[in-house]
């Protein structure tokens, strides 16, 4: 059970503590932040409302711990990570329980997220040893006009303190995707979890605590964004920010100053369907891509751009598969569960009503109970409808019928987002040409968009982000090159 057993020390009464300097602490503010269960729409958990002064202390401790950690042998840093991964997987059930209650993630998917996170930490430890164990030697006489009088030794060194801010929909997996690369590279790590998902993140952090990492190296602060949000992202002690979320990331990037940024900020992932596509494969991937976790994924299919000649057939196949989706509470492993908050549900409903007013075809009756929205396919959507461009982050998917591939690519590229996209065709030459033309970080051919496997590069263009994620990319991004130049005697001096 969450907050019991080995996790008993992370909670005080009804309020979960924050983690700093190797200890679980109560905030001096005496205040807490409530976490609302999306299914019951009643308070489920409470976390500490940390103060700015507590953030300052966390940063000071992180700076001191990082200097010692950077000198810890690489193989030993990897051992700590392997131990944390094992503990994380051992305690998958109580962490998954938090995910079910905080973000209405189906129970089986919640367990999968925790196990996947443990695997990511272990893989990062192994990959980090390989990447960081290699240096580079350059000699001066390869550049015109120089003699062989200089040797340059370069290696990767840590940036310092990494601030990690994951989103509500994967508060464990997208936290460890930042934590593990930062730590193996020799950085200290400060985690600011989302409010919805904070308790799962605190349980995850306790697994790192149990692994015995040095005090002060890892911290987790909770609280109101209005109090500590900008204070964290603009803090002079932060040397790198890794953020996954929405428009907030754009504001952060404008305020953060001259530090490396790793931003993944959502998308309007387009699915382009050609006339020669395998229509059964298309329908299966539209349903999987559009409605998994109620569409609350940055890589969910967000708009289907389909050739008019096959549109009727695909829509019918998609409707038949949608009719088999189970709808209800996450504890029952339903396919469609409540969206994360009432405000999210209201936003989704606003997009649906706009489409209805402007004449979209509703393939199912729109239905909502509280935060639970039944899956909906909207056909004959036009570019003047909000849902053609805005990201619903819910189980509502628009279909735009197109007369040419060029029309589909144009719509994709006209979006201010550019995270992922997909194209369905049996012609690999067409697929590659369309992939080249789509202005997105990743294009999936004959499959729905997806983030994983976690060692693959993952990046967006335009308002979808800055930098690239994936284990190797993150390690490289959270380090910098340090060069040492050895100056030799004059080349006129010879030996032998």
Secondary structure, DSSP 8 states (H G I E B T S, - for coil): -TTSGGGGGGEETTEE-EEETTEEE--TT--EEEEE-TTT-SEEEEEE---HHHHHHHHHHHHHHHHHHHTS-HHHHHHHHHHHHHHHHHTHHHHHHHHHHHH---HHHHHHHHHHHHHHHHHHHHHHHHHHT--EEEEGGGSTT--S-EEEEEEEEE-SEEEEE--STTTTHHHHHHHHHHHHTT-EEEE---STTHHHHHHHHHHHHHTT--TTTEEE----HHHHHHHHHT-TT--EEEEESSTHHHHHHHHS-SSEEEEE-----EEEE-TTS-HHHHHHHHHHHHHGGGG-STTS--EEEEEHHHHHHHHHHHHHHHTT--BS-GGGT-SB---S-HHHHHHHHHHHHHHHHTT-EESS---EETTEE--EEEES--TTSGGGTS---SSEEEEEEESSHHHHHHHHHHSSEESEEEEE-S-HHHHHHHHHHS-SSEEEESS-----STTS-EE-EETTEESEESHHHHHHHTEEEEEEEEE---TT----
